[in-house]
Amino acid sequence: MSRTRTTTFRLALFAASLTLLVSACGGAGPEQTLIRTYFNASNVGDRGSLVNITMFRWNADERGTVRGPAVNSVSEERSRPLRVKELTQAVADAQTEEEAFTQEKIAYQDENFEAINRVLEAERDDESVASRDGDVQEAWTDWRNRTMEHSRSVADAQQALSNEEDTATLSVYNNPGAGDLSQFDGEIVTKDVSVTATVELNGNSSEQELTVTLQRTILANGDEPIEGRWVIANVS
């Protein structure tokens, strides 16, 4: 075989090998690349990598190490409205209502200061409240109950906002145009990826089918929406 023909043969063999390698490592598209990165990091507890790509922790010690996840199918995308703006307003409304209520409570307390103190002292000593203070005790009990209700309303609104922000932020955190999410309308887009992988746990291995839920945030921004990257929201 001549030197030129030998060189041509070697180049052809290298190209064929490279094609096989690309097919094996990334042929299933960006979903497989992200999922393999996620499980590789989860297997070794690489939190520095995981914090940038996922909201869900796969505990390899409890659920096993995942090897060679291969994508079987990808579902249709589904979406829902981004609620950060709405929930930010809900927090502000709850706080405004709590403040107005607090001012009314303070006014009632100032008007009935001595009677309230007598009621509190009797309750503390586990004694009966004097008949003249019965109405004050009933009213003050109602004020205390409503105080807790307003506190819960504010806390619930803040938690709902925090959850929505956490859901949306990871996808767009490195986009300088995103800024304050409460200033944007938009949507949360989700899709499910079915994968087959080898899971190793306690010295045993088995082939399992897993569903990896991917999610991203898209922010309305005039004619040029801000499209966040896909991140992993759940594995089941």
QUISUL-V710710 format. One record per residue. N is the residue number from 1. RES is the residue in three letters. PSI is psi as a letter, one per 20 degrees, with the letter a starting at -180 (999 if undefined). Layout:
[[N/RES/PSI] [N/RES/PSI]]
This chain:
[[1/MET/p] [2/SER/r] [3/ARG/h] [4/THR/g] [5/ARG/h] [6/THR/g] [7/THR/g] [8/THR/g] [9/PHE/g] [10/ARG/h] [11/LEU/g] [12/ALA/g] [13/LEU/g] [14/PHE/g] [15/ALA/g] [16/ALA/g] [17/SER/g] [18/LEU/h] [19/THR/g] [20/LEU/g] [21/LEU/g] [22/VAL/g] [23/SER/g] [24/ALA/h] [25/CYS/h] [26/GLY/j] [27/GLY/h] [28/ALA/j] [29/GLY/a] [30/PRO/h] [31/GLU/g] [32/GLN/h] [33/THR/g] [34/LEU/g] [35/ILE/g] [36/ARG/h] [37/THR/g] [38/TYR/g] [39/PHE/h] [40/ASN/g] [41/ALA/h] [42/SER/h] [43/ASN/h] [44/VAL/j] [45/GLY/k] [46/ASP/n] [47/ARG/h] [48/GLY/h] [49/SER/h] [50/LEU/h] [51/VAL/h] [52/ASN/i] [53/ILE/i] [54/THR/q] [55/MET/j] [56/PHE/p] [57/ARG/p] [58/TRP/o] [59/ASN/o] [60/ALA/h] [61/ASP/h] [62/GLU/h] [63/ARG/i] [64/GLY/q] [65/THR/q] [66/VAL/p] [67/ARG/p] [68/GLY/l] [69/PRO/p] [70/ALA/p] [71/VAL/p] [72/ASN/g] [73/SER/q] [74/VAL/p] [75/SER/r] [76/GLU/q] [77/GLU/q] [78/ARG/q] [79/SER/q] [80/ARG/q] [81/PRO/q] [82/LEU/p] [83/ARG/j] [84/VAL/g] [85/LYS/g] [86/GLU/g] [87/LEU/h] [88/THR/g] [89/GLN/h] [90/ALA/h] [91/VAL/g] [92/ALA/g] [93/ASP/g] [94/ALA/h] [95/GLN/h] [96/THR/g] [97/GLU/h] [98/GLU/g] [99/GLU/g] [100/ALA/g] [101/PHE/g] [102/THR/h] [103/GLN/h] [104/GLU/g] [105/LYS/g] [106/ILE/g] [107/ALA/g] [108/TYR/g] [109/GLN/g] [110/ASP/h] [111/GLU/h] [112/ASN/k] [113/PHE/g] [114/GLU/g] [115/ALA/h] [116/ILE/g] [117/ASN/h] [118/ARG/g] [119/VAL/g] [120/LEU/h] [121/GLU/g] [122/ALA/g] [123/GLU/h] [124/ARG/h] [125/ASP/j] [126/ASP/l] [127/GLU/r] [128/SER/q] [129/VAL/p] [130/ALA/q] [131/SER/h] [132/ARG/h] [133/ASP/j] [134/GLY/g] [135/ASP/h] [136/VAL/g] [137/GLN/g] [138/GLU/g] [139/ALA/g] [140/TRP/h] [141/THR/g] [142/ASP/g] [143/TRP/g] [144/ARG/g] [145/ASN/g] [146/ARG/h] [147/THR/g] [148/MET/h] [149/GLU/g] [150/HIS/h] [151/SER/g] [152/ARG/h] [153/SER/g] [154/VAL/g] [155/ALA/g] [156/ASP/g] [157/ALA/g] [158/GLN/h] [159/GLN/g] [160/ALA/g] [161/LEU/g] [162/SER/g] [163/ASN/g] [164/GLU/g] [165/GLU/g] [166/ASP/g] [167/THR/g] [168/ALA/h] [169/THR/g] [170/LEU/h] [171/SER/h] [172/VAL/j] [173/TYR/h] [174/ASN/j] [175/ASN/o] [176/PRO/i] [177/GLY/i] [178/ALA/g] [179/GLY/c] [180/ASP/o] [181/LEU/h] [182/SER/i] [183/GLN/i] [184/PHE/q] [185/ASP/r] [186/GLY/b] [187/GLU/q] [188/ILE/p] [189/VAL/p] [190/THR/q] [191/LYS/q] [192/ASP/p] [193/VAL/p] [194/SER/p] [195/VAL/q] [196/THR/p] [197/ALA/r] [198/THR/p] [199/VAL/p] [200/GLU/p] [201/LEU/p] [202/ASN/l] [203/GLY/i] [204/ASN/q] [205/SER/q] [206/SER/q] [207/GLU/p] [208/GLN/q] [209/GLU/p] [210/LEU/q] [211/THR/o] [212/VAL/p] [213/THR/p] [214/LEU/q] [215/GLN/q] [216/ARG/r] [217/THR/p] [218/ILE/p] [219/LEU/p] [220/ALA/p] [221/ASN/m] [222/GLY/c] [223/ASP/i] [224/GLU/n] [225/PRO/q] [226/ILE/o] [227/GLU/o] [228/GLY/r] [229/ARG/q] [230/TRP/p] [231/VAL/r] [232/ILE/p] [233/ALA/h] [234/ASN/q] [235/VAL/p] [236/SER/999]]
